[in-house]
């Protein structure tokens, strides 16, 4: 392996680690703000953090265009702003549904479970692709069997009656992550993927902030009906965002440093830094390596949950993790083999 490929693999491993530990930040952040508020703040920060990368890429593109010979009349797009708005709105709305379901799911389950279950989109994407005319082979179905078996051991621990409701919500989130992947696959054909990412993050952040103001005030009452004891503990003890903003403006409440760490991590690290690293790394990384390494996100989520949140990993859970990881890798086998032959 050459040095550039090795460096790329290291950057991809770092990317998977940042994304995996992001699930820890998502749980920790909700000890201070609600699910809509947390997503709103972090995705607005994430959108802004991509602006320097966008400016650098545009500068490089202009410099390249300046030295290339011009052949024929220049073709300019009539309404790039309209395309950017529509694409960002479509992708951002789908992303919003995926992340808010994930955020609610993680309130009831562990960071490790959320990380691995979110990875279901790797299996679901090629299956849903069938309805769009895309072909899938035996590896996808074999991987699905491994993954679903792992999900059973992970969530039910051998007993169907003990399925964690947070895991079910996170499965629903994974469905929308798969829709999002298929949607992005179509949209990036007509727009810079980094520009689209910044746009969709902004839309997701704005929709989340709207939810923070208009939905969060009613969530507490819903949880109180389900289980009043929840409201005084951990991830359910946050104040609704309007009340939090009012108290902060009046100076009657201050955010502790512990609150800023998960929020800033979720915005700058999980979105801005990790996405930039992925773009840089995949220029030099063998495609097979990229696929395998990025599937390790769930492993890092589980590790972060154990080290930072003291989450317990029993034999059933560990077996579920192993089977789900195996299923993701098996599902991607045909893609890995094809890309390896092309590279």
C-alpha positions as CSV (number, residue, x, y, z in Angstrom):
1,X,0.0,0.0,0.0
2,X,1.4,3.4,-1.0
3,X,1.7,6.3,1.5
4,X,-1.2,8.3,0.0
5,X,-3.6,5.3,0.3
6,X,-2.4,4.6,3.9
7,X,-3.0,8.3,4.8
8,X,-6.4,8.1,3.3
9,X,-7.3,5.0,5.2
10,X,-6.2,6.7,8.5
11,X,-8.3,9.7,7.7
12,X,-11.3,7.5,6.9
13,X,-10.8,5.6,10.2
14,X,-10.7,9.0,12.0
15,X,-14.0,9.9,10.2
16,X,-15.7,6.7,11.3
17,X,-14.5,7.4,14.8
18,X,-15.8,11.0,14.9
19,X,-19.2,9.9,13.5
20,X,-19.3,7.0,16.0
21,X,-18.5,9.1,19.0
22,X,-21.1,11.6,17.7
23,X,-23.8,9.2,19.1
24,X,-22.3,9.8,22.5
25,X,-22.5,13.6,21.9
26,X,-26.2,13.2,20.9
27,X,-27.1,11.5,24.1
28,X,-25.0,13.9,26.3
29,X,-26.3,17.0,24.5
30,X,-29.9,16.2,25.5
31,X,-29.1,16.4,29.1
32,X,-29.2,20.2,28.5
33,X,-31.4,20.9,25.4
34,X,-34.3,19.0,23.7
35,X,-34.0,16.8,20.6
36,X,-35.2,19.5,18.1
37,X,-33.0,22.2,19.7
38,X,-29.9,20.0,19.7
39,X,-30.4,19.1,16.0
40,X,-31.2,22.6,15.0
41,X,-28.0,24.1,16.6
42,X,-25.7,21.4,15.4
43,X,-26.9,21.4,11.8
44,X,-26.7,25.1,11.5
45,X,-23.2,25.0,12.8
46,X,-22.4,22.1,10.5
47,X,-23.7,24.0,7.5
48,X,-21.6,27.1,8.4
49,X,-18.5,24.9,9.0
50,X,-18.6,23.7,5.4
51,X,-18.5,27.2,3.9
52,X,-14.6,27.5,4.0
53,X,-14.3,24.2,2.2
54,X,-16.9,25.4,-0.4
55,X,-14.9,28.6,-1.0
56,X,-11.6,26.7,-1.4
57,X,-13.1,24.3,-3.9
58,X,-14.7,27.2,-5.9
59,X,-11.4,29.1,-5.9
60,X,-9.6,26.0,-7.1
61,X,-12.2,25.4,-9.8
62,X,-11.9,29.0,-11.0
63,X,-8.1,28.7,-11.1
64,X,-8.4,25.5,-13.1
65,X,-10.8,27.0,-15.5
66,X,-8.6,30.0,-16.1
67,X,-5.7,27.9,-17.5
68,X,-7.9,25.5,-19.6
69,X,-8.4,26.4,-23.3
70,X,-12.0,27.6,-24.1
71,X,-13.7,25.5,-26.8
72,X,-16.9,26.9,-28.2
73,X,-19.3,29.2,-26.5
74,X,-19.5,29.1,-22.7
75,X,-22.6,27.5,-21.3
76,X,-24.1,29.0,-18.2
77,X,-26.9,27.5,-16.1
78,X,-30.0,29.7,-16.2
79,X,-31.2,29.3,-12.6
80,X,-28.5,27.7,-10.3
81,X,-30.1,29.4,-7.3
82,X,-33.5,27.7,-7.9
83,X,-31.9,24.3,-8.3
84,X,-29.8,24.8,-5.2
85,X,-32.9,25.8,-3.2
86,X,-35.1,22.9,-4.5
87,X,-32.4,20.3,-4.0
88,X,-31.5,21.5,-0.6
89,X,-35.1,21.6,0.5
90,X,-35.7,18.0,-0.7
91,X,-32.6,16.5,0.8
92,X,-32.8,18.6,4.0
93,X,-36.4,17.6,4.7
94,X,-35.6,13.9,4.3
95,X,-32.5,14.4,6.5
96,X,-34.6,16.2,9.1
97,X,-37.0,13.3,9.4
98,X,-34.1,10.8,9.7
99,X,-32.2,12.7,12.4
100,X,-35.1,13.7,14.5
101,X,-36.3,10.0,14.6
102,X,-32.7,9.1,15.5
103,X,-32.6,11.7,18.2
104,X,-35.8,10.5,19.8
105,X,-34.7,6.9,19.5
106,X,-31.4,7.6,21.3
107,X,-33.4,8.9,24.2
108,X,-34.6,5.4,24.9
109,X,-31.6,3.3,23.8
110,X,-27.8,3.3,24.1
111,X,-25.3,5.1,21.9
112,X,-24.0,1.7,20.8
113,X,-27.4,0.4,19.8
114,X,-28.2,3.6,18.0
115,X,-24.9,3.5,16.1
116,X,-25.3,-0.1,14.8
117,X,-29.0,0.2,14.1
118,X,-28.5,3.4,12.1
119,X,-26.1,1.4,10.0
120,X,-29.1,-0.6,8.8
121,X,-29.3,2.0,6.0
122,X,-26.3,0.2,4.4
123,X,-28.5,-2.9,4.0
124,X,-31.8,-1.0,3.3
125,X,-30.4,1.2,0.5
126,X,-29.8,-1.5,-2.1
127,X,-33.1,-3.2,-1.2
128,X,-35.1,0.1,-1.7
129,X,-33.0,0.7,-4.9
130,X,-34.8,-2.3,-6.5
131,X,-37.9,-0.1,-6.7
132,X,-35.9,2.4,-8.7
133,X,-34.7,-0.1,-11.2
134,X,-31.4,-0.8,-9.6
135,X,-30.2,-4.5,-9.5
136,X,-29.1,-6.2,-6.3
137,X,-27.6,-9.6,-5.9
138,X,-27.5,-12.5,-3.4
139,X,-25.0,-10.7,-1.2
140,X,-27.6,-8.1,-0.3
141,X,-30.2,-10.7,0.9
142,X,-27.6,-12.7,2.8
143,X,-26.4,-9.5,4.5
144,X,-30.0,-8.7,5.4
145,X,-30.4,-12.0,7.1
146,X,-27.2,-11.4,9.2
147,X,-28.3,-7.9,10.0
148,X,-31.8,-8.7,11.0
149,X,-30.6,-11.6,13.2
150,X,-28.1,-9.2,14.8
151,X,-30.9,-6.7,15.4
152,X,-33.0,-9.3,17.1
153,X,-30.1,-10.2,19.6
154,X,-29.2,-6.5,20.0
155,X,-32.7,-5.2,20.8
156,X,-34.6,-8.2,22.2
157,X,-31.7,-9.9,24.0
158,X,-33.4,-13.2,23.2
159,X,-36.8,-12.2,24.4
160,X,-39.3,-10.6,21.9
161,X,-41.3,-9.0,24.7
162,X,-38.3,-7.0,25.8
163,X,-37.7,-5.1,22.6
164,X,-36.5,-1.6,23.3
165,X,-38.9,1.1,21.9
166,X,-35.9,3.3,21.2
167,X,-34.5,0.6,18.9
168,X,-37.7,0.5,17.0
169,X,-37.7,4.3,16.5
170,X,-34.0,4.1,15.4
171,X,-35.0,1.5,12.8
172,X,-37.5,3.9,11.4
173,X,-34.7,6.5,11.3
174,X,-32.5,4.1,9.3
175,X,-35.3,3.7,6.7
176,X,-35.2,7.5,6.1
177,X,-31.4,7.4,6.1
178,X,-31.7,4.9,3.2
179,X,-34.2,7.1,1.4
180,X,-31.8,10.0,1.9
181,X,-28.9,8.1,0.4
182,X,-30.9,7.2,-2.7
183,X,-32.1,10.8,-3.0
184,X,-28.6,12.2,-2.7
185,X,-27.4,9.7,-5.3
186,X,-29.9,11.4,-7.8
187,X,-29.4,15.0,-6.7
188,X,-25.5,15.1,-6.8
189,X,-25.7,14.5,-10.6
190,X,-26.6,18.1,-11.0
191,X,-24.9,20.0,-8.2
192,X,-21.6,20.1,-6.2
193,X,-22.1,17.6,-3.4
194,X,-20.4,19.9,-0.8
195,X,-22.6,22.8,-1.7
196,X,-25.7,20.5,-1.5
197,X,-24.5,19.2,1.9
198,X,-24.3,22.7,3.3
199,X,-27.7,23.6,1.9
200,X,-29.4,20.5,3.2
201,X,-27.8,20.9,6.6
202,X,-29.1,24.5,6.7
203,X,-32.7,23.3,5.8
204,X,-32.5,20.5,8.4
205,X,-31.3,23.0,11.0
206,X,-34.0,25.5,10.3
207,X,-36.8,22.8,10.4
208,X,-35.3,21.5,13.7
209,X,-35.3,25.0,15.2
210,X,-39.0,25.4,14.2
211,X,-39.7,22.2,15.9
212,X,-37.8,23.4,19.0
213,X,-40.1,26.4,19.3
214,X,-43.4,24.9,18.3
215,X,-43.2,21.2,19.2
216,X,-40.8,20.9,22.2
217,X,-43.2,22.7,24.6
218,X,-45.7,19.9,24.2
219,X,-43.2,16.9,24.4
220,X,-43.0,17.1,28.2
221,X,-46.7,16.6,28.5
222,X,-46.6,13.6,26.2
223,X,-43.8,12.0,28.2
224,X,-45.6,12.8,31.5
225,X,-48.6,10.8,30.3
226,X,-46.3,7.9,29.3
227,X,-44.2,7.8,32.4
228,X,-44.1,10.8,34.8
229,X,-40.8,9.6,36.4
230,X,-39.0,10.1,33.1
231,X,-39.2,13.9,33.3
232,X,-36.8,14.1,36.3
233,X,-34.1,12.0,34.9
234,X,-31.2,12.2,32.4
235,X,-32.2,12.8,28.8
236,X,-35.8,13.9,29.8
237,X,-34.9,16.7,32.2
238,X,-34.3,19.4,29.6
239,X,-36.4,22.5,29.4
240,X,-38.5,23.3,26.3
241,X,-36.4,25.6,24.0
242,X,-38.6,28.7,24.3
243,X,-38.4,28.6,28.1
244,X,-34.6,28.0,27.8
245,X,-34.1,31.0,25.5
246,X,-36.2,33.2,27.8
247,X,-34.3,32.1,30.9
248,X,-31.0,32.6,29.1
249,X,-31.9,36.1,27.9
250,X,-33.0,37.0,31.4
251,X,-29.7,35.8,32.8
252,X,-31.4,33.3,35.2
253,X,-29.7,30.4,33.6
254,X,-26.3,29.8,32.1
255,X,-25.1,26.9,29.9
256,X,-22.3,25.0,31.7
257,X,-19.2,24.1,29.7
258,X,-20.4,20.5,29.7
259,X,-23.4,21.5,27.6
260,X,-21.3,23.2,24.9
261,X,-19.0,20.3,24.3
262,X,-21.6,17.8,22.8
263,X,-23.3,20.6,20.9
264,X,-20.1,21.9,19.3
265,X,-18.9,18.3,18.7
266,X,-22.2,17.5,16.9
267,X,-21.9,20.6,14.7
268,X,-18.3,21.1,14.0
269,X,-16.8,17.6,14.4
270,X,-19.5,15.2,13.3
271,X,-20.6,17.4,10.4
272,X,-17.9,19.9,9.4
273,X,-14.6,18.1,10.2
274,X,-15.7,14.5,9.5
275,X,-17.4,15.3,6.2
276,X,-14.3,17.3,5.1
277,X,-12.0,14.4,6.1
278,X,-14.2,12.0,4.1
279,X,-14.0,14.1,1.0
280,X,-10.2,14.5,1.2
281,X,-9.6,10.8,2.1
282,X,-11.8,9.3,-0.7
283,X,-9.7,11.0,-3.3
284,X,-6.8,8.6,-2.5
285,X,-8.4,5.7,-0.6
286,X,-9.1,2.4,-2.5
287,X,-12.9,2.2,-2.7
288,X,-13.0,-1.2,-1.0
289,X,-11.1,0.3,2.0
290,X,-13.5,3.2,2.2
291,X,-16.6,1.0,2.3
292,X,-15.2,-1.3,5.0
293,X,-13.7,1.4,7.2
294,X,-16.8,3.6,7.2
295,X,-18.9,0.6,8.3
296,X,-16.9,0.7,11.6
297,X,-18.9,3.8,12.7
298,X,-21.2,1.5,14.9
299,X,-18.2,0.0,16.6
300,X,-16.9,3.4,17.6
301,X,-20.4,4.3,18.8
302,X,-20.4,1.2,21.0
303,X,-16.9,1.9,22.3
304,X,-17.8,5.5,23.1
305,X,-20.9,4.4,24.9
306,X,-18.8,2.1,27.1
307,X,-15.9,4.5,27.8
308,X,-17.8,7.8,28.2
309,X,-21.4,6.8,29.2
310,X,-20.6,3.6,31.1
311,X,-23.0,1.6,28.9
312,X,-23.1,-2.1,29.6
313,X,-22.4,-4.5,26.7
314,X,-23.6,-8.1,27.5
315,X,-23.2,-11.3,25.5
316,X,-26.4,-10.8,23.6
317,X,-25.6,-7.2,22.7
318,X,-22.1,-8.1,21.6
319,X,-23.4,-11.0,19.4
320,X,-25.9,-8.5,17.9
321,X,-23.1,-6.0,17.1
322,X,-21.0,-8.7,15.4
323,X,-23.8,-10.0,13.3
324,X,-24.9,-6.6,12.2
325,X,-21.4,-5.6,11.2
326,X,-21.0,-8.8,9.3
327,X,-24.3,-8.1,7.6
328,X,-23.3,-4.6,6.5
329,X,-20.0,-5.9,5.1
330,X,-21.6,-8.9,3.3
331,X,-24.2,-6.5,1.8
332,X,-21.5,-4.4,0.4
333,X,-19.4,-7.3,-0.9
334,X,-20.5,-6.9,-4.6
335,X,-19.8,-3.2,-4.5
336,X,-16.4,-3.8,-2.8
337,X,-15.4,-6.4,-5.4
338,X,-16.6,-4.3,-8.3
339,X,-14.8,-1.2,-7.2
340,X,-11.6,-3.1,-6.3
341,X,-11.5,-4.4,-9.9
342,X,-12.1,-0.9,-11.3
343,X,-9.4,0.7,-9.1
